[in-house]
Amino acid sequence: MARAQNSAPKRNRHRKVIKQAKGYFGHKHVGFKTANEAVTKANQYAYRDRKNRKRNFRRLWITRISAGTKANGMTYSTFINGLNKANIEINRKMLADIALNQPEQFTVLVEEAKAALKN
């Protein structure tokens, strides 16, 4: 009986990793061992940063909304509380866009939040 060899599948696995390491500097795009380490680490960073991107954008939106509310004499937390009491459901991404590009419309929202807090 012939000896089982694994050369073709092994070569294909190696080729796949080397292909993913295209553009890496030095031996990382040539040698399998260093390429495998680099690709594995890159995938870990990519997974982590897909989560972090969501956090960073939410922080940016909150900062923009806060700047808009301070310009209208209110804090971010009281503004959000006022919107909730007024049953205005706009997400922070849209609020940040309105605060940045349409300040007069944002002022209307702030006034509605203030009115809801007084009641």
C-alpha positions as CSV (number, residue, x, y, z in Angstrom):
1,M,0.0,0.0,0.0
2,A,1.3,3.4,-0.9
3,R,2.2,5.9,1.8
4,A,-0.3,8.7,2.2
5,Q,1.2,12.1,1.5
6,N,-0.3,15.4,2.4
7,S,1.8,17.6,0.1
8,A,-1.0,19.0,-2.1
9,P,-3.4,20.0,0.7
10,K,-0.6,21.4,2.7
11,R,0.7,23.5,-0.2
12,N,-2.8,24.8,-0.8
13,R,-3.2,25.8,2.8
14,H,0.2,27.6,2.7
15,R,-0.7,29.2,-0.6
16,K,-3.9,30.6,0.9
17,V,-2.1,32.2,3.8
18,I,0.7,33.6,1.6
19,K,-2.0,35.1,-0.7
20,Q,-3.6,36.8,2.3
21,A,-0.2,38.3,3.3
22,K,0.2,40.0,-0.1
23,G,1.6,43.4,0.4
24,Y,3.2,42.7,3.8
25,F,6.8,43.9,4.3
26,G,9.9,41.7,4.3
27,H,9.7,38.0,4.9
28,K,6.1,38.2,6.1
29,H,4.7,38.0,2.5
30,V,7.1,35.2,1.5
31,G,7.7,32.7,4.4
32,F,4.7,30.7,5.6
33,K,5.5,30.8,9.3
34,T,5.9,34.6,9.6
35,A,3.0,35.2,7.1
36,N,0.8,32.9,9.2
37,E,1.6,34.9,12.3
38,A,1.0,38.2,10.6
39,V,-2.2,37.2,9.0
40,T,-3.6,35.7,12.3
41,K,-2.7,38.9,14.2
42,A,-4.2,41.0,11.4
43,N,-7.4,39.1,11.6
44,Q,-7.5,39.6,15.4
45,Y,-7.0,43.3,15.0
46,A,-9.7,43.5,12.3
47,Y,-12.2,41.7,14.5
48,R,-11.5,43.9,17.5
49,D,-11.6,47.1,15.5
50,R,-14.9,46.3,13.8
51,K,-16.3,46.5,17.3
52,N,-14.2,49.6,18.3
53,R,-15.4,51.5,15.2
54,K,-19.0,51.4,16.5
55,R,-17.8,52.8,19.9
56,N,-15.8,55.5,18.3
57,F,-18.6,56.7,16.1
58,R,-21.0,56.8,19.0
59,R,-18.5,58.9,20.9
60,L,-18.2,61.3,18.0
61,W,-22.0,61.6,17.6
62,I,-22.4,62.3,21.4
63,T,-19.6,65.0,21.2
64,R,-21.4,66.7,18.3
65,I,-24.8,66.6,20.0
66,S,-23.2,67.9,23.2
67,A,-21.6,70.8,21.3
68,G,-25.0,71.7,19.7
69,T,-26.9,71.5,23.0
70,K,-24.3,73.7,24.8
71,A,-24.7,76.3,22.1
72,N,-28.4,76.3,23.0
73,G,-27.9,76.5,26.7
74,M,-28.5,72.9,27.7
75,T,-26.4,69.8,28.5
76,Y,-26.3,66.6,26.6
77,S,-27.9,64.4,29.3
78,T,-30.8,66.8,30.0
79,F,-31.4,67.1,26.2
80,I,-31.6,63.3,25.8
81,N,-33.9,63.1,28.9
82,G,-36.1,65.8,27.4
83,L,-36.3,64.0,24.0
84,N,-37.3,60.8,25.8
85,K,-40.0,62.6,27.8
86,A,-41.3,64.2,24.6
87,N,-41.4,60.8,22.9
88,I,-39.1,61.9,20.1
89,E,-37.2,58.9,18.9
90,I,-34.2,60.0,16.8
91,N,-31.0,58.1,17.0
92,R,-27.7,59.8,17.9
93,K,-26.3,59.5,14.4
94,M,-29.2,61.5,13.0
95,L,-29.1,64.0,15.9
96,A,-25.4,64.6,15.3
97,D,-26.0,65.1,11.6
98,I,-28.8,67.6,12.3
99,A,-26.7,69.4,14.9
100,L,-23.8,69.7,12.4
101,N,-25.6,70.6,9.2
102,Q,-28.9,72.1,10.3
103,P,-28.4,74.1,13.5
104,E,-31.8,75.9,13.3
105,Q,-33.6,72.6,13.1
106,F,-31.5,71.3,16.1
107,T,-32.6,74.4,18.0
108,V,-36.2,73.4,17.5
109,L,-35.5,70.0,18.9
110,V,-33.8,71.5,21.9
111,E,-36.8,73.8,22.5
112,E,-39.1,70.7,22.4
113,A,-36.9,68.9,24.9
114,K,-37.0,71.9,27.2
115,A,-40.8,72.1,26.9
116,A,-41.1,68.4,27.7
117,L,-38.9,68.8,30.8
118,K,-41.0,71.6,32.2
119,N,-44.2,69.5,32.0
